[in-house]
Amino acid sequence: MRIDVLTLFPEMFPNVLGTSILERARERKAVEYHLVNFREYSDDKHRTVDDYPYGGGAGMVLKPQPIYDAVADITNKVAAERRRVILLCPQGEPYTQKKAEELAKEEHLILICGHYEGFDERIRHLATDEISIGDYVLTGGELAAMVIIDSVVRLLPGVLGNDASHVEESFSTGLLEHPHYTRPADFRGMKVPEVLLSGNHKKIEEWRKKEALKRTFLRRPDLLKDYPLTDEEKKWIGEWEKEGKT
């Protein structure tokens, strides 16, 4: 995969992209990162990338020309059958693990980071996707781009070492992840559940499945709205609901 990030602040990225799994992915040639300062594409002699909004109002708006030319330059240089151009903005679709898995199948991602008061509306015509990472305001799209890069790159084949690792994580199955424990078995009176020490893999798997469902029911019941519950799982939820009322 190749990832191009269009940003006015490329200096924000090297430490993040050069650390841990993201750096390991680059070393293994699973991904290439390219940081593009779209100010360099401005046709204004002062290299301006923003201007006052038509109709008045506070703040400045990003001009379309530098971003259009930057995207055109990249797409002309990079041949890719599967490419997505992602606009990071508050009006975009909420980002989810499902979306990360979808993007991880692509060859080329172009992430456009906004700044100032917003984009000229015509910039949206460049995008195949508009994504928001949450209902809050950030100074720019750079942190959102880092979130998307991290969540996508770790899904690429061979990056985690064990390709089954991400399958069992929170949200990948539609549920929150089950509790984890490691040594010691008794830490300050807090003991590891006996089933995890039993060596019975079938019972351990059943325990993990039930605990994942219980944690989701207690902490994120909204996730169960579209989750295909079995009759047994419905029975468990009924028992937990009764416990909560007593």
N, C-alpha and C positions, 0 to 999 in steps of 0.2 A: 504494500500500500504506500501511496505517496500522499502526504498531507501538506497543503499550503495554507498558511495563516496570513490573511491580509489584516495588518494592524498598523497603527501609528506608533506603537510602543513595542517593537520587537525585543527590546532589552529586558522585557518582563519574562521571557520564555526560556532562555538557556538553562537556568538552574533547574527548572521543572522538567524540561525535556532531557536533561543530561543526568538524571538521577533515577535510581531504582529500576523498576520494570520498564519505564519508557526508554531509558538509556540502553537497557539490555535488549529491548526489541530492535533498536537501531543497530546495535552491534551484531545482532543475528540477521540483519538485513531483512527483517520482517516489515520494516517501515522506513520511510525517508521523511524528514521534517524540513520544511522550507519556510522561512519567515520573510514576508514581503511587506516592506513599508510603502503603502500605496501613495504616500506623499511624493515619492520619487516619480510617480506617473502624472503628477499635476502639470497641465500645460500653461499654468499661470507662472509668470516670471518670478513671483515671490513664493512659489510652491504652496499656495494656499489650497486647502482641501475642504473648507467650510465657508458658509456665507449666511447672511441674515435671512430669516424665513419670509417668504411672500405672505402678505397679510398682517405682518407684525407679530409680536410675541417675544417671550424671553428666550435667550439662548441662541446657539448657532446650529446650522443643519449641514450635514455632510453633503458635498456636491456629488453628482453622479459621475462626472467625467473621469476622475482619477480611478475610481473603483471599476468602472466599465473597462477602462484601458488596461488595468492590472489583470483583471480576469481574462480578457481577450489575449493578452500576452502569454499568460500561463497556459491557457487551453490550446493556443497555437503551438506551444513548445512541447506539451505533454500529451502523448497519444494515450487515450484510455477509453475502453469500451463502456466501463461502468464508472461514472463520475457523478458526484453530488456537490452542488454549490449551496452552502448552508449560511443563511443569514441569522445571526444571533441577535434576538430582539425580544422585548417583553410581550409582543403580540403573537409570538410563535407558539407552536404546539408544545405542551408540557413534555419535558424530556423524561424518558423512561428506559428501563433496561431493555425492553423490547426494541426500542428505537436504536439503542446502542448495538444490539445484535444485528439489526438490519443494516446499519452503516458499516459494520465490520466486514460485510460481504463485498464492499465496493473496492475498486482499484485506486480511486483518487478522490480525496475530499478537499474542497476549498472552503475554508471557514472565514467569513467576513465579520470582523469585529467593529461594532459601531462605537461612537463616542459623541460627546457634546449632547445637543438636545435630541438628536435622532438622525435618520436617513432622509434624503430626498426620496419621496415615495417611488420614483421610477427605478431606484436601485433594486426594489423587490422583484422586478422582472427578470433579474439575473438568477434568482434563487430557485433551486429545486425544492428546498426545504427552508422553513423558518422555525427556529427552535428557541424556547425559553427554558432556563434551568430552574425557574421558581418565581413565585409572585413577590418579588422584592426588587429594589432598584440598585444596580451596580454603576460604577463610574463609566465602565466601558464593557465591551464584549470579551476582553482578554481572559478574565477568570472563567467565564462560561466556556470559552474555547478550550482552556486547559482541562476543564471537567470532561468535556466531550472526548478530547484526545485520550485522556487517561482511561475512560470507560470503554472506548472502542479498541485501543491498541492492546489492552490486556486480553481481549477476546481473539486476537489473531493467532492462527495455528502456531504452536511451538513457543509462544512467548512466556506462558506461565510454567512451562516444563511439563506439567501434568494437565492435559487438555480437559480432564474431568473436573478440575478445580472450580472453574467458574460455573459449571452446570448446577452445583448444589448451593450456590450462594443465594443470599436474599434477593428476591424479585425474579431470579432466573426461572424458578419453578412456579412463580405466582404467589409464593408464600415468603414470609420472613424466614431467615435461617434458624435452625435449631441451636440450642446452647452448646458451647464447646468447653471441654475441660482438658487439663494436662496435669503432670505431676507437680506437687505431691497429691496423693489421694485424699489426704486430710490436711487442710490448710486452716489453722486457727479455728478448728472446730467445724469448718465448712467442708462437707464431704462430697466426693464425686458420687453420683448415683450408681448404685450397685450394678445395674444392668450394663453399664459401660465397662465394668471390670470383669464381667462374666465370661467374655470370649464367645458368647453366642451371637453370631453376626445377624441372624434373622431377628432376634429380639432387639438387638441394638438398632437395626434399621427401623423396626416398628416404633421404638421409643423416639427416635429422631423425627420420624414422620409425624407422630402425634404431638411432640413438643413444638415442632415448626408450626403446625396448625393452631395449637393453643396460643403460642406467642403472637401469631397473626390475629387471632380472634380477640386477644386482650389489648393489643397495641395498634393494630391497623385493620379493624374489621371491614373498612371500605374495600380492601383488597379481595375480600371473599365474595363480593357482589357478583363477579363473573367467573368465580372459581368453580370447577365441576366437582362438587362434593359427592363422595360415595355415601351410601346408607350408613356405614360405620362412622364416617366422619361427622355426619349429621347427628348421630347419636351422641358422639363425644361433645359436640357443641351444645346439645341440649342439656347434658350433664353440667357443663361449665356455666351455662346460663342459670341453672337452678342453684349452683354454688354461689353465684354472684348475688342472688336474691335472698340468701339465708344469712 
